[in-house]
Amino acid sequence: QSALTQPRSVSGSPGQSVTISCTGSSTDIGAYNYVSWYQQHPGKTPKLLIFDVTKRPSGVPDRFSGSKSGTTASLTISGLQAEDEADYHCCSYAGTWVFGGGTRLTVL
Amino acid sequence: QVQLVQSGAEVKKPGASVKVSCKASDYSFPSYGFSWVRQAPGQGLEWMGWINIYSANTKYTQKFQDRISMTADTSTGTVYMELRSLTSDDTAVYYCATGGSVLYDAFHIWGQGTDVVVSS
């Protein structure tokens, strides 16, 4: 199973919105509505932000939203804040689980 | 909230095996499925496999199929991941994670990670 494709890095200014894409195939993102996103600050444990494409766990701000179109999933972060600077990992069920390579978000 | 507590860091020689444990702080937590995910230095996350603690059903990714074993001790609520025939490419932080009882449940809760270094 090939890894999902994410941009290596994205950036935005405080208050702006950024979108991180995650491209897969017809056997993972295109086949199941089980896409999740994880935030990971340097040296820390990953934290679940979005599951089942669009759902947010309790405690995750509604500034974080997820979507999917065909074989591409997206994570949008609105109202960027300094503490959003982190790595973001997408993940899709495909009979097993497959992750993307991760995207480093820099808040300018 | 339930926490997953993993065993401590390991240093292994090439060709050896490592066994990492993961224990739920509250065994009444209604989640029976546990995944193992690893992260090599400077790299992304990589899913390795899954075990249902009660049925002992497992699912491994093909990459590790021949040298990984996941087991569980239901009396203590502990799951184990053993990786054999280690090489330097297996140097990574190993995480256990859970979120439900079926394979396609997302990873809501993560352990603190276990550093495994493979070096001669």
Chai-1 contact restraints between the chains, C-beta under 6 A:
chainA,res_idxA,chainB,res_idxB,connection_type,confidence,min_distance_angstrom,max_distance_angstrom,comment,restraint_id
A,Y34,B,Y104,contact,1.0,0.0,6.0,A-B,restraint_1
A,S36,B,A106,contact,1.0,0.0,6.0,A-B,restraint_2
A,T45,B,W110,contact,1.0,0.0,6.0,A-B,restraint_3
A,T45,B,G113,contact,1.0,0.0,6.0,A-B,restraint_4
A,P46,B,W110,contact,1.0,0.0,6.0,A-B,restraint_5
A,L48,B,H108,contact,1.0,0.0,6.0,A-B,restraint_6
A,F51,B,A106,contact,1.0,0.0,6.0,A-B,restraint_7
A,H89,B,L45,contact,1.0,0.0,6.0,A-B,restraint_8
A,Y93,B,Y104,contact,1.0,0.0,6.0,A-B,restraint_9
A,T96,B,T61,contact,1.0,0.0,6.0,A-B,restraint_10
A,W97,B,W47,contact,1.0,0.0,6.0,A-B,restraint_11
A,F99,B,G44,contact,1.0,0.0,6.0,A-B,restraint_12
A,F99,B,L45,contact,1.0,0.0,6.0,A-B,restraint_13
A,G101,B,G44,contact,1.0,0.0,6.0,A-B,restraint_14
A,G102,B,G44,contact,1.0,0.0,6.0,A-B,restraint_15
